[in-house]
Amino acid sequence: MASHLIQGRTVGMPVRVRDVAVCAAAYAVRADAARAVIAYAGLEVAEVFPGKAVCVLLFADYRDGDLDAYHEFGMAFLIRRPDPGGQLGLFVHWLPVDARFTLEAGRTLWGFPKELADIDLRLSSPYKRCILRRDGRLVLDLLVRPGVPVPGPAYTLDAFTHRDGVTRRVPWTFRARGVRARPGGALIRLGNHPIAKELSELGLPRRPLLTLTVAHASVSLDEAEVVS
């Protein structure tokens, strides 16, 4: 098994998260605007409807895992994988966290675009809320209303990252319990941060296609592979 040294600690592969709570909202956005946002990675967004791509916003409370406990926010896009077959993947465009160890590990091991941010998660109430600030500026305030119970998925979906001119594929597996879903179900208020401007140019705030809340999930992330 491969292992890496991060801040004096040995991290083995695959990296395992034993318990994480996740809330996500998927938005239909302008495909041309989405292409412009991720043009630096050389990847192609997937058009789920003519002229429409999917942007996923999520926030997560990592309670128990190989990279310790921390909070995370994610902004990602559904893409066509850059290999024969045209299957779907998820390109991670921005991934702020609130702990330094996972920041360095995520950048070093997989090329994730992690940055330090102030992530205020409020998950104990019926409505799940994330207030995200970076450099003292509000990025967004996202409120998710849980839907009806649905079967907990177990799936593998490759994530893609781009850092220092290198695009990588990250194989990961996700298993979930306590899943609720609904159409719509989220309210978002944008701040004055540059990422908020990107979201505005994508057409937000608007009603999401779907929201998803996961009470407990386990995740396994394997070694990253460079995409030629």
C-alpha positions as CSV (number, residue, x, y, z in Angstrom):
1,M,0.0,0.0,0.0
2,A,1.2,3.5,-0.9
3,S,1.9,5.9,1.9
4,H,2.7,9.6,2.1
5,L,4.3,11.8,4.8
6,I,2.2,14.9,5.6
7,Q,3.3,17.2,8.4
8,G,5.3,14.4,9.9
9,R,2.4,11.9,9.8
10,T,2.2,8.9,7.6
11,V,-1.0,8.7,5.6
12,G,-1.7,5.4,3.9
13,M,-3.8,4.7,0.8
14,P,-6.7,4.5,0.5
15,V,-7.6,7.3,2.8
16,R,-10.8,6.5,4.7
17,V,-13.5,8.7,6.2
18,R,-15.5,6.7,8.6
19,D,-18.2,9.2,9.4
20,V,-19.2,12.4,7.6
21,A,-22.5,14.3,7.3
22,V,-23.1,15.9,3.9
23,C,-25.7,18.4,2.5
24,A,-25.7,19.1,-1.2
25,A,-27.6,21.2,-3.7
26,A,-27.4,20.6,-7.5
27,Y,-28.2,23.5,-9.8
28,A,-28.8,23.7,-13.5
29,V,-26.6,26.5,-14.8
30,R,-25.6,28.0,-18.1
31,A,-23.3,25.6,-19.8
32,D,-21.3,28.4,-21.5
33,A,-20.7,30.0,-18.2
34,A,-19.7,26.7,-16.6
35,R,-17.2,26.1,-19.4
36,A,-15.7,29.5,-18.8
37,V,-15.3,28.8,-15.1
38,I,-13.4,25.5,-15.6
39,A,-11.6,26.3,-18.8
40,Y,-8.3,26.3,-17.0
41,A,-8.6,22.5,-16.4
42,G,-9.2,21.6,-20.1
43,L,-12.2,19.5,-19.2
44,E,-15.7,19.5,-20.8
45,V,-18.9,20.1,-18.7
46,A,-21.7,17.6,-19.2
47,E,-24.9,19.1,-20.7
48,V,-27.8,17.5,-18.9
49,F,-30.2,19.6,-20.9
50,P,-29.4,21.6,-24.1
51,G,-27.3,24.5,-22.9
52,K,-27.4,23.5,-19.3
53,A,-24.7,22.1,-17.0
54,V,-24.8,21.0,-13.4
55,C,-23.1,22.8,-10.5
56,V,-23.0,21.1,-7.2
57,L,-22.6,23.0,-3.9
58,L,-22.1,21.0,-0.8
59,F,-21.0,21.3,2.8
60,A,-19.7,18.5,5.0
61,D,-18.9,17.8,8.7
62,Y,-16.1,15.3,8.8
63,R,-16.4,13.7,12.2
64,D,-14.0,10.7,12.0
65,G,-11.4,10.0,9.4
66,D,-7.7,9.5,8.5
67,L,-7.4,13.3,8.0
68,D,-9.0,14.2,11.4
69,A,-12.2,16.1,12.0
70,Y,-12.9,19.3,10.0
71,H,-15.5,21.2,8.0
72,E,-15.5,21.5,4.2
73,F,-17.4,23.3,1.5
74,G,-17.3,22.2,-2.2
75,M,-18.1,23.7,-5.6
76,A,-18.0,21.1,-8.3
77,F,-19.3,20.5,-11.9
78,L,-20.6,17.4,-13.6
79,I,-18.2,16.7,-16.5
80,R,-17.6,14.2,-19.3
81,R,-14.6,12.1,-18.4
82,P,-11.5,12.8,-20.7
83,D,-11.3,9.2,-21.9
84,P,-13.1,7.0,-24.3
85,G,-16.7,6.3,-23.4
86,G,-17.8,9.7,-22.3
87,Q,-18.9,8.6,-18.8
88,L,-19.6,11.2,-16.1
89,G,-17.2,12.5,-13.5
90,L,-17.1,15.3,-11.0
91,F,-14.6,18.2,-11.4
92,V,-13.8,19.9,-8.0
93,H,-13.4,23.6,-8.7
94,W,-13.1,24.9,-5.2
95,L,-12.8,23.1,-1.8
96,P,-12.3,25.3,1.2
97,V,-11.7,23.7,4.6
98,D,-11.1,24.9,8.2
99,A,-8.1,22.8,9.2
100,R,-4.5,22.9,8.1
101,F,-3.7,19.2,8.1
102,T,-6.5,18.3,5.6
103,L,-5.5,21.4,3.6
104,E,-2.0,20.1,3.0
105,A,-3.0,16.5,2.6
106,G,-5.7,17.3,0.0
107,R,-3.4,19.4,-2.0
108,T,-0.4,17.0,-1.8
109,L,-2.2,13.7,-2.3
110,W,-4.9,14.6,-4.9
111,G,-4.4,18.1,-6.1
112,F,-7.6,19.3,-4.5
113,P,-8.1,23.1,-4.6
114,K,-8.3,23.4,-0.8
115,E,-8.1,26.8,0.9
116,L,-8.5,27.8,4.5
117,A,-11.9,29.5,5.2
118,D,-14.3,30.2,8.0
119,I,-17.0,27.5,7.7
120,D,-19.9,27.9,10.1
121,L,-22.1,24.7,9.9
122,R,-25.4,24.5,11.7
123,L,-26.6,20.9,11.3
124,S,-28.5,20.3,14.6
125,S,-31.7,22.1,13.5
126,P,-34.3,20.8,11.0
127,Y,-32.9,23.2,8.4
128,K,-29.2,22.6,7.6
129,R,-27.1,25.8,7.1
130,C,-23.7,26.8,6.0
131,I,-22.3,30.3,6.3
132,L,-19.0,30.5,4.4
133,R,-16.5,33.3,4.7
134,R,-13.0,33.7,3.1
135,D,-10.5,36.4,3.9
136,G,-13.2,38.1,6.0
137,R,-15.7,38.3,3.1
138,L,-19.0,36.5,2.9
139,V,-19.0,34.0,0.1
140,L,-22.5,32.6,0.6
141,D,-25.1,31.6,3.1
142,L,-26.7,28.3,2.0
143,L,-29.8,26.8,3.7
144,V,-31.0,23.3,2.9
145,R,-34.3,21.8,3.8
146,P,-34.2,17.9,4.1
147,G,-36.6,16.0,2.0
148,V,-38.1,12.5,2.2
149,P,-36.1,9.4,3.1
150,V,-34.6,7.6,0.1
151,P,-32.4,4.5,-0.1
152,G,-28.7,5.2,0.9
153,P,-26.6,5.0,-2.2
154,A,-23.3,3.2,-2.5
155,Y,-21.4,4.2,-5.6
156,T,-18.1,5.0,-7.2
157,L,-17.7,8.3,-9.1
158,D,-14.3,9.6,-10.1
159,A,-13.4,13.1,-9.0
160,F,-11.2,15.2,-11.1
161,T,-8.8,18.0,-9.9
162,H,-6.5,20.5,-11.5
163,R,-3.5,22.0,-9.7
164,D,-0.2,23.5,-10.9
165,G,-1.0,22.7,-14.5
166,V,-1.8,19.0,-13.8
167,T,-5.2,17.3,-14.1
168,R,-5.7,14.3,-11.9
169,R,-8.4,11.6,-11.5
170,V,-9.2,10.6,-8.0
171,P,-11.1,7.3,-7.6
172,W,-13.5,7.4,-4.6
173,T,-16.3,5.3,-3.1
174,F,-19.2,6.7,-1.1
175,R,-21.7,4.8,1.1
176,A,-24.5,6.6,2.8
177,R,-27.1,6.1,5.5
178,G,-29.9,8.5,6.6
179,V,-30.4,10.0,3.2
180,R,-33.1,12.5,2.4
181,A,-33.8,14.1,-1.0
182,R,-36.2,16.5,-2.6
183,P,-36.6,18.7,-5.7
184,G,-35.7,22.3,-4.9
185,G,-35.2,22.6,-1.1
186,A,-32.4,25.2,-0.8
187,L,-32.1,28.9,-0.4
188,I,-28.8,30.7,-1.1
189,R,-27.6,34.3,-0.4
190,L,-24.4,35.4,-2.2
191,G,-21.8,37.6,-0.7
192,N,-19.1,39.8,-2.2
193,H,-16.3,37.3,-2.6
194,P,-15.0,36.5,-6.1
195,I,-16.5,33.0,-5.9
196,A,-19.8,34.6,-5.2
197,K,-19.4,36.5,-8.4
198,E,-18.7,33.3,-10.3
199,L,-21.9,31.8,-8.9
200,S,-23.8,34.9,-9.9
201,E,-22.5,34.6,-13.5
202,L,-23.7,31.0,-13.5
203,G,-27.2,32.2,-12.8
204,L,-27.4,31.8,-9.0
205,P,-29.3,32.4,-6.8
206,R,-32.0,30.2,-8.2
207,R,-34.0,27.1,-7.2
208,P,-31.9,23.9,-7.3
209,L,-32.8,20.9,-9.3
210,L,-32.3,18.7,-6.2
211,T,-31.1,18.8,-2.7
212,L,-29.7,15.9,-0.7
213,T,-28.9,15.4,3.0
214,V,-26.8,12.5,4.3
215,A,-26.7,11.9,8.1
216,H,-23.9,9.4,8.0
217,A,-21.5,8.4,5.1
218,S,-18.2,6.6,4.7
219,V,-15.8,7.5,2.0
220,S,-12.7,5.9,0.6
221,L,-10.3,7.9,-1.6
222,D,-7.6,6.1,-3.6
223,E,-4.3,7.2,-5.2
224,A,-4.6,10.0,-7.7
225,E,-3.7,9.4,-11.4
226,V,-2.4,12.0,-13.7
227,V,-4.7,12.6,-16.7
228,S,-2.7,13.0,-19.9
